[in-house]
């Protein structure tokens, strides 16, 4: 079970976007990276194709999982993730407050 999943609210710990938060759009477990909405935005030159116009586009670049942390559901500050067995399901729990992250 992954600690960070698509749709999670995360806080950036290091880099140019330190302290900002956003939603995870995609997780790449093999590369240990994730794409976060509005974070680590880069400009790329795009050649014209049948479907896209030429020009400079801005898009989110992947960020390493070690540089992001789940935002605590209670206060929005960064927290580590633990696991707890709830009935017959394994759920993620915020270490900071003890609140369940999954629903």
Buried (B, 14 or more C-beta within 10 A) or exposed (E): EEBBBEEBBBBBBEEEBEEBBBBBBEBEEEEEBBBBEEBBEEEEEEEEEEEEEEEEEEEBEBBEBEBBBBBBBEEEEBBEBEEEEEEEEEBBBBEBEEEEBEE
